[in-house]
Structure formats: C-alpha cells, structure tokens
Amino acid sequence: MTSPKVQQHLEQNIPVTRRAELLIVVVGFDGSESGYRALDVSALLIAGRVGTVEVVYVAHMAPAAAMSADAITESRRAFDSAEREFGDAVHDRLAGIEHRWRFQRRDGPVAHELVAVAEGLERDYGDDAGVVIVVGSPMHHLHHVVGSVPVALVRHARFPVVVVP
C-alpha cells in the first residue's frame, strides 16, 4: 500500500507525542499525488492501535473569484464535483481500514480549516486522544517561496504535523 520511500520517511520523521489511548489523524486531501500519499500515511499511523482518520477536503475560493457572482457559482459547482470525486477516491483508498475514517468538506483557508477540525476533534474526544495533522507537500515550486499549507501548519498549529513528500 505504501512505497518503501514513504515508509522510511515515516520511520524517521513522525513527531513524538504523548502516548494517548486514541489517535485521531486529521488528513488534508486535495486529490494530488502527495494527498494520496498522505492518506496512506494516515492509515499507517493508526495501524495496530485504536484510532480514526478524519479526511478533510477544504474548498478554498481564490479572493479574485469571490468578486463575481458568476465566478462564485461556477466555483461552488466545481467544489461540489470535487467533493464527490474525492469522497469516492478516499473510500476506495481507505477501504482496508474499515469504518475507521470519515470524509468531510470544509470551506475556507486550508490551514485554518484543518486546525479547526483538529481542535474540534480534540474537544470531542478529550484528554484520552492525541491529534496529529497529516498533509502532502506542496507540488508547485512557487509554494516553497511564498508559503504553503504545510508551512502555515508547522508554524501555527499546536498539533504535531506530518508533511508527506
């Protein structure tokens, strides 16, 4: 299911957290190759322990698109279509971990929404749960220069963050 390179990266780079009874993995999914690898990593993280995976697709509208009613309508249609497509893809990819995962869509800035989901799950599950956020690395070189979701999460989230190559 997971490539040897991803497995080796996991063994070397998983953050150390307090030992919790339950591991909650919040994984950002955008349909990219690194997003699929993030799904694989999330399944590995809960393998052999009590845990659940919360897969989150965040529909983020570009600020310029928000100015036009036609652009907003078209963007919402595209987000709805992507939500259905991604939900099916996640179902197919995580079928092996039975009912230990959920898929949801959020709207807004990606890093903010992933942290909001993590905070909500931490409140819901209480002190017996540990929360980890897993995301894929940015695919565009521009993101390495001007910032990306993984960079924002690492800088601002109070949860351990795993960035999958």
Order of alpha helices (4+ residues) and beta strands (2+ residues): alpha-beta-alpha-beta-alpha-beta-alpha-beta-alpha-alpha-beta
